[in-house]
Amino acid sequence: MACDTRLTVPAIIKGCPEVFDGVESLVDVGGGNGTALSLLVKAFPWIRGIKFDLPHVVAVAPKSGGIENVGGDMFMPIPKAEAAFLMWILHDWDDGECIKILKKCREAILEDKREGYDRLSSS
């Protein structure tokens, strides 16, 4: 996945940088070795990154400036941040599990940043 990430994330950075305007903290759910989050934090240095994955994954993940490694389970509480980033995660799960993961992501988004998400989810 890291090879795909090195191709995809720069396209995201170049094609829609405005998505990250005003985002001060970002949790990468299922962040693996941290390639995606490292590229994002390098492009947007004001973002404090949280790499969130299973404990045995983050235990061997490289350390990177501006990024905190947190071990856990995405079906349990996810670390709080202003935004959540998921890349190549949901395709591994059935619809019910995807809904659980997305609900945990929504719960992780800091309450004062949820306004736009709440409007979308009530439509």
Backbone hydrogen bonds in HBPLUS format (Angstrom, degrees):
<---DONOR---> <-ACCEPTOR-->    atom                        ^
c    i                          cat <-CA-CA->   ^        H-A-AA   ^      H-
h    n   atom  resd res      DA  || num        DHA   H-A  angle D-A-AA Bond
n    s   type  num  typ     dist DA aas  dist angle  dist       angle   num
A0005-THR N   A0001-MET O   2.85 MM   4  6.08 157.4  1.90 155.2 162.6     1
A0006-ARG N   A0002-ALA O   3.00 MM   4  6.23 149.6  2.09 145.4 151.9     2
A0007-LEU N   A0004-ASP O   3.06 MM   3  5.28 142.6  2.21 102.3 113.4     3
A0008-THR N   A0004-ASP O   2.87 MM   4  6.09 163.5  1.90 156.4 161.6     4
A0009-VAL N   A0005-THR O   2.95 MM   4  5.59 159.4  2.00 144.3 150.3     5
A0011-ALA N   A0008-THR O   3.00 MM   3  5.23 122.0  2.35 102.6 117.8     6
A0012-ILE N   A0008-THR O   3.03 MM   4  6.43 147.5  2.14 149.2 159.2     7
A0012-ILE N   A0009-VAL O   3.02 MM   3  4.93 116.8  2.44  95.9 111.8     8
A0013-ILE N   A0009-VAL O   2.86 MM   4  6.13 164.5  1.88 160.3 164.2     9
A0014-LYS N   A0010-PRO O   2.89 MM   4  6.02 160.9  1.93 145.4 150.4    10
A0015-GLY N   A0011-ALA O   2.76 MM   4  5.66 158.3  1.80 142.8 150.2    11
A0016-CYS N   A0012-ILE O   2.93 MM   4  5.65 158.5  1.98 145.8 149.4    12
A0019-VAL N   A0016-CYS O   3.21 MM   3  5.93 163.4  2.24 118.1 122.4    13
A0020-PHE N   A0017-PRO O   3.01 MM   3  5.79 155.9  2.07 121.9 127.5    14
A0021-ASP N   A0018-GLU O   3.14 MM   3  5.08 160.9  2.17 102.6 108.6    15
A0023-VAL N   A0020-PHE O   3.14 MM   3  5.31 164.8  2.16 121.5 124.6    16
A0048-ARG N   A0024-GLU O   2.69 MM  24  5.95 162.0  1.72 137.4 142.0    17
A0082-GLU N   A0025-SER O   3.14 MM  57  5.24 133.5  2.37 110.5 122.4    18
A0026-LEU N   A0048-ARG O   3.03 MM  22  6.36 154.3  2.10 151.7 155.1    19
A0050-ILE N   A0026-LEU O   2.86 MM  24  6.10 147.6  1.97 160.4 157.4    20
A0027-VAL N   A0083-ALA O   2.97 MM  56  6.44 163.4  2.00 157.7 159.2    21
A0085-PHE N   A0027-VAL O   2.83 MM  58  6.07 155.4  1.89 159.8 158.8    22
A0028-ASP N   A0050-ILE O   2.80 MM  22  6.09 160.6  1.84 158.0 163.8    23
A0052-PHE N   A0028-ASP O   3.00 MM  24  5.77 165.5  2.02 147.7 149.7    24
A0029-VAL N   A0085-PHE O   2.91 MM  56  6.07 141.5  2.06 153.8 166.1    25
A0030-GLY N   A0052-PHE O   2.69 MM  22  5.72 139.8  1.84 155.2 169.1    26
A0031-GLY N   A0052-PHE O   3.10 MM  21  5.60 152.2  2.18 131.4 134.9    27
A0034-GLY N   A0031-GLY O   2.93 MM   3  5.36 153.6  2.00 144.4 143.6    28
A0038-SER N   A0034-GLY O   2.86 MM   4  5.88 159.8  1.90 155.7 161.7    29
A0039-LEU N   A0035-THR O   3.08 MM   4  6.30 160.0  2.12 150.9 155.4    30
A0040-LEU N   A0036-ALA O   2.99 MM   4  6.28 157.3  2.04 151.5 158.3    31
A0041-VAL N   A0037-LEU O   2.85 MM   4  6.02 167.6  1.87 156.3 159.1    32
A0042-LYS N   A0038-SER O   2.97 MM   4  6.04 149.6  2.06 142.0 150.6    33
A0043-ALA N   A0039-LEU O   3.04 MM   4  6.21 152.8  2.11 142.1 149.1    34
A0044-PHE N   A0040-LEU O   2.80 MM   4  5.93 148.5  1.90 148.4 158.1    35
A0047-ILE N   A0044-PHE O   2.97 MM   3  5.91 171.0  1.98 134.0 136.7    36
A0049-GLY N   A0066-GLY O   2.89 MM  17  6.04 158.9  1.94 170.6 166.8    37
A0068-GLU N   A0049-GLY O   2.84 MM  19  6.21 160.2  1.88 146.1 148.4    38
A0051-LYS N   A0068-GLU O   2.80 MM  17  6.04 150.7  1.89 152.7 162.5    39
A0070-VAL N   A0051-LYS O   2.82 MM  19  6.00 168.0  1.83 170.4 166.9    40
A0053-ASP N   A0070-VAL O   3.26 MM  17  6.76 152.8  2.33 157.2 165.3    41
A0072-GLY N   A0053-ASP O   2.86 MM  19  5.87 145.2  1.98 136.4 145.3    42
A0057-VAL N   A0054-LEU O   2.89 MM   3  5.30 137.9  2.07 112.5 125.2    43
A0058-VAL N   A0054-LEU O   3.13 MM   4  6.50 161.7  2.17 163.3 168.0    44
A0059-ALA N   A0055-PRO O   3.01 MM   4  6.01 140.8  2.16 143.7 154.5    45
A0060-VAL N   A0057-VAL O   3.28 MM   3  5.77 144.3  2.41 108.3 116.2    46
A0067-ILE N   A0064-SER O   3.18 MM   3  5.64 147.8  2.29 139.0 137.3    47
A0076-MET N   A0073-ASP O   2.89 MM   3  5.39 163.1  1.92 120.9 125.6    48
A0081-ALA N   A0108-ALA O   3.05 MM  27  6.20 151.8  2.13 142.5 145.2    49
A0110-LEU N   A0081-ALA O   2.80 MM  29  5.72 152.9  1.87 143.9 151.7    50
A0092-ASP N   A0089-ILE O   3.19 MM   3  6.06 166.6  2.21 125.0 128.9    51
A0093-TRP N   A0090-LEU O   3.10 MM   3  5.54 170.9  2.11 120.1 122.7    52
A0098-CYS N   A0094-ASP O   2.91 MM   4  6.17 156.2  1.97 157.0 164.9    53
A0099-ILE N   A0095-ASP O   2.96 MM   4  6.25 157.0  2.02 153.0 158.3    54
A0100-LYS N   A0096-GLY O   3.16 MM   4  6.46 154.5  2.23 141.6 148.1    55
A0101-ILE N   A0097-GLU O   2.92 MM   4  6.23 160.4  1.96 152.4 157.3    56
A0102-LEU N   A0098-CYS O   2.87 MM   4  6.11 167.8  1.89 156.0 159.2    57
A0103-LYS N   A0099-ILE O   2.90 MM   4  6.07 151.6  1.99 147.0 154.9    58
A0104-LYS N   A0100-LYS O   3.01 MM   4  6.27 153.9  2.08 146.6 153.5    59
A0105-CYS N   A0101-ILE O   2.94 MM   4  6.29 148.7  2.04 147.0 156.4    60
A0106-ARG N   A0102-LEU O   2.92 MM   4  6.19 157.3  1.98 146.4 152.1    61
A0107-GLU N   A0103-LYS O   2.93 MM   4  6.20 158.3  1.98 148.7 154.4    62
A0108-ALA N   A0104-LYS O   3.03 MM   4  6.21 137.3  2.22 137.0 148.2    63
A0108-ALA N   A0105-CYS O   3.04 MM   3  5.00 124.8  2.35  93.5 108.4    64
A0109-ILE N   A0105-CYS O   3.18 MM   4  6.52 131.4  2.43 143.9 155.8    65
A0109-ILE N   A0106-ARG O   3.19 MM   3  5.34 138.9  2.37  99.9 110.7    66
A0113-LYS N   A0110-LEU O   2.81 MM   3  5.45 159.1  1.85 124.6 131.8    67
A0114-ARG N   A0111-GLU O   3.20 MM   3  5.32 167.9  2.21 110.3 113.9    68
A0117-TYR N   A0114-ARG O   2.81 MM   3  5.14 115.9  2.22 111.4 128.9    69
A0118-ASP N   A0114-ARG O   2.83 MM   4  5.99 157.6  1.88 163.1 169.7    70
A0119-ARG N   A0115-GLU O   3.13 MM   4  6.42 155.8  2.19 150.9 156.7    71
A0120-LEU N   A0116-GLY O   3.17 MM   4  6.40 155.5  2.23 141.9 148.2    72
A0121-SER N   A0117-TYR O   2.89 MM   4  6.12 159.0  1.94 152.2 157.9    73
A0122-SER N   A0118-ASP O   3.11 MM   4  6.17 133.7  2.34 141.4 151.2    74
A0123-SER N   A0120-LEU O   3.32 MM   3  5.49 159.4  2.36 104.1 110.1    75
